[in-house]
Amino acid sequence: MSKSNNSFDDLHFPDAPSIKVTPPGPKAKDLLARQARLDSRAVIYPLSLPTAWESAKGATLRDVDGNLYVDLYAGISVVNVGHQNPLVLDILMKQASKLVHALDFPTEPRIKLIEKLVEIAPGKMKNNSKVFFGSPSGGDAVEASLKLARVFSKKPGVVAFEGGYHGQCIGALSVTSKRSYRTGMPCSIPVVRAPYAYCYRCPLGKEYPDCAAGCVEFIDRIFRDPESGLVDVGAMIVEPIQGESGIVIPPDEFLQGLRRICDENSVVLILDEIQAGFGRTGKMWACEHSGITPDIITMAKALGGIGLPNSGIMYRKELDVWEPATYVGTFRGNVLACACGLAGIEYMESKKVLEHAATLGKGVLSRLKDMEKDSKIVGEVRGRGLMLGVEFVEDKKTKKPLTEGATKIQRKCFERGIVGMKAGHFANVFRFLPPLVITKELMDKAVTIFEEVVKEVGRST
């Protein structure tokens, strides 16, 4: 295959994927054993991908035993401009030599990042927004969004959605849907959970387009019906694309309907763009596909540019009603993370990364759709840009989830040099979330291996 001429070719380890030692190799096993002895039982990722990383470049990873992998998860949509991006790394080193920690005092990196975020905000938020940096995790951004919505609306209730994932803090956990995360944990805010337009598995038992309309009608009804139990709702929080639930992409009219309902009922619309934002879908913000403007956007993951932890919210100026010290934190807007976040956005703009992600994503989606037609275990392929998911089923008619088969596919891909993560209501969805700078050549290699593995597992199922 001939080498492309795009500017991302030199960002990666040139020989990936390349497996020299069956993973996990001896060095990885040693580190895994040491981790198991000393680290928390809460650690999860090495359970599905038993390895230990040594280094990374672009969209490739090297483990401690010298194996090279194509990265299809980007730290879960964190390193959108690639591991060790040289331009962002240069900014990191220069900033580290001057100033690392500054609380929320003004610094050039902090102010310039805020100015850039306001400049690239979607729709009516563009040049009409404020930014608040929280503590490092996305859950902190969700906590801040819920608190601001309550301060502004003076109403404590929140509408959240089935399949939603918003973090592990107590407030964020209240609006997260997964049972295993919430069992035995207190719910700190009154939450009404509504159906999300997961059209492949319609929660209302309908078929598209009635599915999306039905979900909107359901929410319309609980606002109108005085016997629905809905009380004092001040906010609605929703992911424009559900990531942890398996790359669930609602029809545009679903999000448009939610915007209308929020407007009609004076409810603050919070869009959780933590996984889908910063170019992941081929647009800077996933909500731009449906043409709506939220009141608050939650940000994290790729906000740190090169993998540095940072989170925050961006919101319409009219919502800026909280007082100083309403929400405090030691690491709000870390200087290094702000410098790298700005550099990452500027890199995406100068290198036309969004256009690359949109074009490459369309090609990958088309290829995976062809596989969907031919494979008996591929129930649905869905995606926007480089946020794609393949849902596996035992039977296409019943749509019974193929959870064990999806685990086999993930492990077999890993053994052949492809690193990807599962997701979904039933852990039966393989996610494609590579760094946005992945080349067509690397993606083609990864998809070819994925196709081969799916055929193997399909024959044995």
Residue, then its C-alpha position, 0 to 999 in steps of 0.5 A: m500500500s502506498k504511503s499517503n502524503n498527509s502530515f500525520d505520517d511521521l507521528h507514529f511508530p513506523d512498524a505498528p502493529s508488530i507483536k514480538v512476544t505473545p502479550p502479556g510478555p514477561k516484563a508486563k506480567d511482572l508489572l501486572a503482578r506488582q500492581a495486583r499486590l499494591d494497587s487498588r482493587a478498583v483498577i479495571y483496564p488491565l483486567s481486559l487488556p493485560t499489558a503494561w505500556e512503555s511509550a507511545k507515539g501518535a496513534t501507536l503504543r509500545d508495551v514494556d516487552g517491545n510489542l507495537y500496537v495500533d491505538l483505537y481508544a486514545g486513552i478513551s478519547v483523551v489524546n485526540v491529537g496523538h500521543q506525544n504530539p511534538l508541537v504540543l509536547d514542545i509547548l508543555m516543556k517550555q511552559a514547565s520551565k516557567l510555571v506549573h501551578a497557579l491556582d486560578f490566578p490569571t496566566e497567559p495559557r489560562i486566558k488564551l485557552i478561555e478565549k479560544l474556547v469561547e471563539i470555537a463554542p457552538g451556535k449561539m454560545k460562540n463569543n457569548s460564553k463564560v468558562f469555568f475550570g473544575s478539578p481534573s476529572g470529567g465528573d468534576a465538570v458534571e458536578a459544576s454544571l449541575k451546581l450552576a444549573r441549580v443556582f441559576s434555576k433555583k430548582p433542584g430536579v434533573v432529567a437524565f437519560e437511560g444509558g447516560y454516563h457522567g462520572q463517579c462523583i456523587g452528583a454525577l453518579s446520581v445522573t449516571s444510569k449504570r446500576s453497578y456504579r450506583t448500587g448502595m450509593p446515595c442519590s444526592i439530587p432528585v433525578v427523573r430518568a427518561p428514555y434515550a433514542y437508542c433506535y437499534r434497541c428502542p426503549l419504547g419498542k418502536e421503529y425509527p423514525d417513530c422511535a426518536a419522536g416517541c422518546v421526545e413525546f415521552i419527555d414532553r408528556i412528563f412535563r405536561d402531565p401533573e400526575s407524572g411526578l416531575v417536580d422542580v426540574g431545573a436542568m436536563i443533562v444528556e450526551p449528544i452521543q452516548g459513549e460508554s453505552g456503546i456509541v449510541i447516536p440519536p437522530d438529530e430530531f431527538l436533540q432538537g426536541l430536547r432543546r425545544i422542551c427545555d426552552e418551553n419549560s425554562v430548563v437548563l440544557i447541559l450537553d456532556e461533550i466530555q467524550a464526543g467533543f474536541g473534534r471526535t465526531g468530525k466537528m468540534w462539538a458533537c451537538e453541531h451535527s444536530g444544529i442545537t446550542p446548549d446552555i452548558i457544555t461539560m468538557a474534559k478528556a481532550l481538553g488537556g491537549i496531550g493527556l494532561p488532566n483538566s476539566g471545565i464547563m462552558y456556558r451562556k453568559e446569562l447563567d453566570v450568577w454564582e458568587p466567588a468561592t461558590y465552587v473552589g478547587t486547588f487544581r482548577g485550570n492547571v497551567l500546563a494543562c491549559a497551555c497544552g489544551l490551547a496548543g491541541i486546539e490550534y494544532m487541530e485547526s492548522k492541520k485540518v484534523l477535523e476534516h481528516a477525522a470526518t473523511l477517514g471516519k466516513g470511509v471506515l464506517s462504510r467498510l464496517k457497514d459492509m461487514e455488517k451485511d456479511s457477518k451474522i454476529v454484527g448487529e449494527v455499525r454506527g458512528r460519526g467521525l472517528m467515534l464508531g461502534v460495532e454491536f455484536v449479537e448472537d442473532k440478528k432477529t432477536k438482537k440477543p447481545l453477544t457479550e462473551g463473543a465481544t470479549k473474545i474479539q477484543r482479546k484476539c485483536f489485542e493479541r494481534g496488535i490492536v488495542g480497543m475498548k468495549a462498551g455498551h449496555f451489555a458490554n457487547v460493543f467494540r469502540f473505535l476511538p483512535p487518536l484523530v491523527i491516525t493515518k488511513e494506512l494505520m486504520d486500514k491495517a487495524v480494520t483488516i485485523f478486526e475483520e479477520v477476528v470477527k470472521e473467526v469468532g463468527r465461525s465459532t459462534 
